[in-house]
Amino acid sequence: MDKRSRTLLTSVVALTLLLGGCTKGGAQWNAPGETADPPKVTISSPANEANDVPASAEIEFKVEGTQNVAVELKDINGKPVEGALRDDGSSWIPAEQLDWGGTYSAVVTATKSDGSKADAKTSFKVMDKPGQLVRVQAYNGDNTVYGVGMPIIVRFSTDVPQNARAAVQKRLFVKTDPPQEGVWHWISSNYHDPGSEVHFRPKVYWQPKTKISVRIATGGLPWGFDGIYGANDLTLDFSIGDSFIMDVDNATKQMTVTQNGQVTQTIPVSLGKPSTPSSSGTMLIMSRNLKYHFDTRRLSFLKSPILLDVVRGLAEQPSARAACASAGVRSADLPRYRAALAALAASRMIRRRSE
């Protein structure tokens, strides 16, 4: 018998002994997430027959013996309430804010692979609508396409105190397709009251064409102040467009424009003088205008609807003068609009048509 044959025989004998030991020793196979213990469920919140339960209530429970759990929540008329488990399995979250003053009953059932089951039940009444409510709004809009650097911006009409921010943040849900990492950050500056605004940013940039769904589940949530609660939930669905990044190098005084990983333009820039240097870091463009003036002293925007009409008319009219005339520009104002169009052309925001 050669060495290879001896090795194979030894491996087979060892495997046979291992399997034989499991059988003779009475070892028991358990499905993933299961233990040898019988299933057991305990509901910790809301307590059975509880009153004045917040409309943001989650069904919190503890399960032993298995991770196979089903939760059923119904209103007083027997209508099922949709919802889902948290990722860590610690609670079940209704898909919408519960009704003020509503009565609900929940059943949590744990099932093992051998068919054995255990359940726990609770019934509770949601508090009546309180007099002091906090409104929530978002900078982002539904069915809108944003750039790869766009954060999710949520604002509250009443500041969230420091001791309540973790609880509020647990009720802010972001789902992306494809999945991407990101974090929430509470904004505090001279322009924001602490706790009034929170942003979600991806770990790097959003991937182009990402689809994003957001649920700000603050309806009925205790706000950290006596008698104050969140007024409503807020949901958003929007998407990310192409990757468009402008990288400015102060050493070369050049701006490199990249779209979807391909360099499309290289533009000279001046930046600030040594005594008043331009800010460094990652800057986000969140609005778009046809023309504006920006220097270290002021930022003034030209949002002229007539200029916008002129630019729109350039594609249809035979000349820039004709586009101005079509938009209603007076002869006396032509030099000003000619200068504006020249500036737009110099920045390549508009281009000469191919003949």
C-alpha positions as CSV (number, residue, x, y, z in Angstrom):
1,M,0.0,0.0,0.0
2,D,1.5,3.4,-1.0
3,K,1.5,6.5,1.1
4,R,-1.5,8.1,-0.7
5,S,-3.6,5.0,0.0
6,R,-2.7,4.9,3.7
7,T,-3.6,8.5,4.1
8,L,-7.0,8.0,2.4
9,L,-7.7,4.9,4.6
10,T,-6.8,6.7,7.8
11,S,-9.2,9.6,6.8
12,V,-12.1,7.2,6.2
13,V,-11.5,5.4,9.5
14,A,-11.4,8.7,11.4
15,L,-14.6,9.9,9.8
16,T,-16.3,6.6,10.6
17,L,-15.3,6.8,14.3
18,L,-16.5,10.4,14.5
19,L,-19.9,9.6,13.1
20,G,-20.1,6.5,15.2
21,G,-19.3,8.5,18.3
22,C,-22.1,11.0,17.6
23,T,-24.6,8.2,17.1
24,K,-23.7,6.1,20.1
25,G,-23.4,9.1,22.3
26,G,-26.9,10.2,21.5
27,A,-26.0,13.6,20.2
28,Q,-28.9,15.6,18.8
29,W,-28.9,17.7,15.6
30,N,-30.5,21.2,16.0
31,A,-31.6,23.5,13.1
32,P,-29.6,26.7,12.7
33,G,-30.6,29.2,15.4
34,E,-32.1,26.5,17.6
35,T,-31.1,25.0,20.9
36,A,-32.2,21.8,22.7
37,D,-34.5,23.8,24.9
38,P,-38.2,23.9,24.1
39,P,-39.5,27.1,22.5
40,K,-40.4,29.9,24.9
41,V,-41.7,33.5,24.3
42,T,-42.0,36.4,26.6
43,I,-43.4,39.8,25.6
44,S,-41.8,42.7,27.5
45,S,-43.7,45.6,25.9
46,P,-46.4,46.7,25.6
47,A,-47.6,45.1,28.8
48,N,-50.9,43.2,28.7
49,E,-53.9,45.6,29.2
50,A,-51.6,48.6,29.2
51,N,-53.1,52.0,28.5
52,D,-51.6,55.3,27.2
53,V,-49.1,53.4,25.0
54,P,-47.2,55.6,22.5
55,A,-48.4,55.4,18.9
56,S,-44.8,54.5,18.0
57,A,-45.0,51.3,20.0
58,E,-43.0,48.2,18.9
59,I,-43.7,44.7,20.0
60,E,-40.7,43.8,22.1
61,F,-40.1,40.2,23.1
62,K,-37.6,37.6,24.1
63,V,-37.4,34.1,22.5
64,E,-35.6,31.0,23.7
65,G,-35.0,27.7,21.8
66,T,-35.4,29.1,18.3
67,Q,-35.0,32.1,16.1
68,N,-38.1,31.3,13.9
69,V,-40.6,33.9,15.1
70,A,-43.9,35.2,13.7
71,V,-45.7,38.3,15.0
72,E,-49.3,39.1,14.4
73,L,-50.8,42.5,15.3
74,K,-54.5,43.3,14.8
75,D,-56.7,46.3,15.6
76,I,-59.9,46.2,17.5
77,N,-61.8,45.2,14.4
78,G,-59.5,42.3,13.7
79,K,-57.7,44.1,10.8
80,P,-54.1,42.9,10.5
81,V,-51.3,45.5,10.9
82,E,-48.3,45.1,8.6
83,G,-44.8,45.2,10.0
84,A,-41.4,43.6,10.2
85,L,-38.8,42.4,12.7
86,R,-35.8,44.5,13.4
87,D,-32.6,43.1,12.0
88,D,-31.4,41.9,15.5
89,G,-34.8,40.3,16.2
90,S,-35.4,42.2,19.4
91,S,-38.7,43.7,18.4
92,W,-41.4,43.9,15.7
93,I,-42.1,47.3,14.1
94,P,-45.5,48.2,12.7
95,A,-45.2,49.5,9.1
96,E,-47.2,52.7,10.0
97,Q,-47.8,54.8,13.1
98,L,-50.6,53.2,15.2
99,D,-53.9,55.1,15.5
100,W,-54.3,57.5,18.4
101,G,-56.7,56.0,20.9
102,G,-56.7,52.6,19.1
103,T,-56.9,49.2,20.7
104,Y,-54.6,46.4,19.5
105,S,-53.8,42.8,20.3
106,A,-50.6,41.0,19.4
107,V,-49.5,37.3,19.3
108,V,-45.8,36.3,19.1
109,T,-45.3,32.7,18.0
110,A,-42.0,30.8,18.2
111,T,-41.7,27.5,16.2
112,K,-38.9,24.9,16.1
113,S,-38.1,22.6,13.2
114,D,-39.6,19.7,15.0
115,G,-43.0,21.5,15.0
116,S,-43.1,22.4,18.7
117,K,-44.5,25.9,19.3
118,A,-44.9,28.5,22.0
119,D,-46.7,31.9,21.9
120,A,-47.3,34.9,24.0
121,K,-50.1,37.5,23.8
122,T,-50.7,41.1,24.8
123,S,-53.5,43.6,24.3
124,F,-53.1,47.3,24.8
125,K,-54.6,50.8,24.1
126,V,-52.8,53.6,22.4
127,M,-52.8,57.0,24.1
128,D,-55.1,59.7,22.9
129,K,-53.7,62.4,20.6
130,P,-51.6,64.7,22.7
131,G,-51.7,68.5,22.5
132,Q,-48.1,69.1,21.7
133,L,-46.7,67.5,18.6
134,V,-43.4,67.8,16.7
135,R,-43.5,68.1,12.9
136,V,-40.9,66.4,10.8
137,Q,-39.9,67.4,7.3
138,A,-37.2,66.5,4.8
139,Y,-35.1,68.5,2.4
140,N,-35.2,65.6,-0.1
141,G,-38.2,65.1,-2.3
142,D,-40.1,62.1,-3.5
143,N,-39.3,60.7,-7.0
144,T,-36.3,63.1,-7.4
145,V,-32.9,62.3,-8.8
146,Y,-29.9,63.5,-6.8
147,G,-26.1,63.4,-7.1
148,V,-23.8,60.8,-5.5
149,G,-22.9,63.2,-2.6
150,M,-26.5,64.1,-1.5
151,P,-27.2,63.4,2.2
152,I,-30.7,62.6,3.6
153,I,-31.6,65.7,5.5
154,V,-34.3,65.6,8.2
155,R,-35.5,68.5,10.2
156,F,-37.7,68.7,13.3
157,S,-39.9,71.6,14.5
158,T,-38.7,71.0,18.1
159,D,-35.2,70.2,19.1
160,V,-34.4,66.6,20.2
161,P,-32.7,66.7,23.6
162,Q,-29.4,64.9,23.9
163,N,-30.9,62.1,26.1
164,A,-33.6,61.3,23.5
165,R,-31.5,61.3,20.3
166,A,-30.5,57.6,20.4
167,A,-34.2,56.7,20.7
168,V,-35.2,59.0,17.8
169,Q,-32.3,57.7,15.7
170,K,-33.4,54.1,16.2
171,R,-36.6,55.1,14.4
172,L,-34.9,56.5,11.3
173,F,-34.8,53.7,8.6
174,V,-32.8,53.8,5.4
175,K,-33.0,51.1,2.7
176,T,-30.9,51.2,-0.4
177,D,-30.6,49.1,-3.5
178,P,-27.9,48.1,-3.8
179,P,-27.1,48.0,-0.1
180,Q,-24.6,50.5,1.2
181,E,-23.1,51.6,4.5
182,G,-23.9,55.0,6.0
183,V,-24.5,56.8,9.3
184,W,-26.7,59.5,10.9
185,H,-25.1,62.6,12.2
186,W,-26.8,65.3,14.3
187,I,-26.0,68.8,13.1
188,S,-24.9,71.5,15.5
189,S,-23.7,74.9,14.3
190,N,-24.3,78.6,14.4
191,Y,-27.0,78.0,11.8
192,H,-28.8,75.1,13.5
193,D,-30.3,74.6,16.9
194,P,-28.7,71.5,18.4
195,G,-31.0,68.5,17.8
196,S,-33.2,70.2,15.2
197,E,-31.6,68.5,12.2
198,V,-30.0,65.1,11.4
199,H,-28.2,64.0,8.2
200,F,-27.6,60.5,6.8
201,R,-24.5,60.1,4.6
202,P,-23.1,57.0,2.8
203,K,-19.6,55.8,3.9
204,V,-18.2,57.1,0.6
205,Y,-20.4,58.4,-2.2
206,W,-23.7,56.8,-3.2
207,Q,-23.3,54.3,-6.0
208,P,-24.7,55.7,-9.3
209,K,-28.3,54.6,-10.0
210,T,-29.0,53.7,-6.3
211,K,-32.6,53.6,-5.2
212,I,-33.3,54.9,-1.7
213,S,-36.3,54.4,0.6
214,V,-36.5,56.3,3.9
215,R,-38.9,56.0,6.7
216,I,-38.8,58.6,9.5
217,A,-40.9,56.7,12.0
218,T,-41.3,59.4,14.6
219,G,-45.1,59.5,14.7
220,G,-46.2,59.1,18.3
221,L,-42.6,58.9,19.5
222,P,-41.9,60.4,23.0
223,W,-39.7,63.4,22.4
224,G,-37.7,63.6,25.7
225,F,-39.9,66.3,27.1
226,D,-43.1,65.7,29.2
227,G,-46.2,65.7,27.0
228,I,-44.4,66.2,23.7
229,Y,-44.5,63.5,20.9
230,G,-43.8,63.1,17.2
231,A,-46.7,64.2,15.1
232,N,-46.3,61.8,12.1
233,D,-44.2,59.4,10.1
234,L,-42.6,60.5,6.9
235,T,-41.6,58.3,4.0
236,L,-39.4,59.2,1.0
237,D,-38.4,57.4,-2.2
238,F,-35.8,58.9,-4.5
239,S,-32.8,57.8,-6.5
240,I,-29.2,58.7,-7.4
241,G,-28.2,59.7,-10.9
242,D,-24.8,59.6,-12.6
243,S,-21.6,60.2,-10.6
244,F,-20.5,63.8,-11.3
245,I,-17.4,64.9,-9.3
246,M,-15.4,68.1,-9.6
247,D,-11.9,67.8,-8.0
248,V,-10.1,71.1,-7.5
249,D,-6.3,71.1,-7.1
250,N,-4.9,74.3,-5.5
251,A,-1.3,73.5,-6.5
252,T,-2.1,73.3,-10.2
253,K,-5.1,75.7,-10.1
254,Q,-7.1,73.1,-12.1
255,M,-10.5,71.6,-11.7
256,T,-10.9,68.1,-13.1
257,V,-14.5,67.1,-13.9
258,T,-15.3,63.4,-13.8
259,Q,-18.5,61.8,-14.9
260,N,-19.0,58.1,-14.1
261,G,-15.3,57.7,-13.7
262,Q,-14.3,59.4,-17.0
263,V,-12.6,62.8,-17.1
264,T,-14.8,65.1,-19.2
265,Q,-13.2,68.5,-18.6
266,T,-10.2,70.3,-17.1
267,I,-11.0,73.9,-16.1
268,P,-8.6,76.5,-14.8
269,V,-9.6,78.0,-11.4
270,S,-8.2,80.9,-9.4
271,L,-9.2,80.1,-5.8
272,G,-8.5,82.5,-2.9
273,K,-5.3,84.5,-2.2
274,P,-2.9,83.3,0.5
275,S,-4.4,85.7,3.1
276,T,-8.0,84.6,2.4
277,P,-7.7,81.0,1.1
278,S,-10.6,79.0,-0.3
279,S,-12.1,76.4,2.0
280,S,-10.8,72.8,1.6
281,G,-12.5,69.5,1.9
282,T,-15.5,67.9,0.3
283,M,-18.2,70.4,-0.8
284,L,-21.7,69.5,-1.9
285,I,-23.6,71.2,-4.7
286,M,-27.3,71.1,-3.7
287,S,-28.8,73.7,-6.1
288,R,-28.3,74.7,-9.6
289,N,-28.5,78.2,-11.2
290,L,-27.8,79.5,-14.6
291,K,-25.4,82.2,-13.3
292,Y,-24.0,83.4,-10.0
293,H,-21.2,85.4,-8.7
294,F,-19.1,83.9,-5.9
295,D,-16.0,85.3,-4.2
296,T,-14.6,85.6,-0.6
297,R,-16.8,88.6,0.1
298,R,-20.2,87.7,-1.1
299,L,-22.4,85.2,-2.9
300,S,-25.1,86.7,-5.1
301,F,-27.4,84.6,-7.4
302,L,-28.9,85.7,-10.6
303,K,-32.2,83.7,-10.9
304,S,-33.7,85.6,-13.8
305,P,-36.7,83.9,-15.4
306,I,-36.1,85.9,-18.6
307,L,-32.5,84.7,-18.8
308,L,-33.8,81.2,-18.3
309,D,-36.2,81.7,-21.2
310,V,-33.4,83.0,-23.3
311,V,-31.2,79.9,-22.7
312,R,-34.2,77.6,-23.4
313,G,-34.8,79.5,-26.7
314,L,-31.2,79.1,-27.9
315,A,-31.9,75.7,-29.3
316,E,-34.9,76.9,-31.4
317,Q,-33.9,80.4,-32.4
318,P,-31.4,81.1,-35.2
319,S,-29.3,83.4,-33.0
320,A,-28.8,84.6,-29.5
321,R,-30.3,88.0,-30.5
322,A,-33.4,86.2,-31.7
323,A,-33.6,84.1,-28.5
324,C,-33.4,87.4,-26.5
325,A,-36.2,88.9,-28.6
326,S,-38.4,85.8,-28.2
327,A,-38.0,86.0,-24.5
328,G,-39.0,89.7,-24.4
329,V,-35.6,91.2,-23.7
330,R,-35.6,95.0,-24.4
331,S,-33.0,96.4,-26.8
332,A,-31.5,98.5,-24.0
333,D,-30.9,95.3,-22.0
334,L,-29.2,93.3,-24.8
335,P,-25.6,94.1,-23.7
336,R,-26.3,92.8,-20.2
337,Y,-27.8,89.6,-21.5
338,R,-25.0,89.2,-24.1
339,A,-22.5,89.4,-21.2
340,A,-24.5,86.8,-19.2
341,L,-24.5,84.4,-22.2
342,A,-20.8,84.9,-22.8
343,A,-20.1,84.0,-19.1
344,L,-22.2,80.9,-19.4
345,A,-20.4,80.0,-22.6
346,A,-17.0,80.6,-21.0
347,S,-17.9,78.2,-18.2
348,R,-19.2,75.7,-20.7
349,M,-22.7,75.7,-19.2
350,I,-23.9,76.5,-22.8
351,R,-22.1,75.6,-26.0
352,R,-22.1,76.7,-29.6
353,R,-24.4,74.6,-31.8
354,S,-22.9,72.4,-34.5
355,E,-23.6,73.9,-37.9
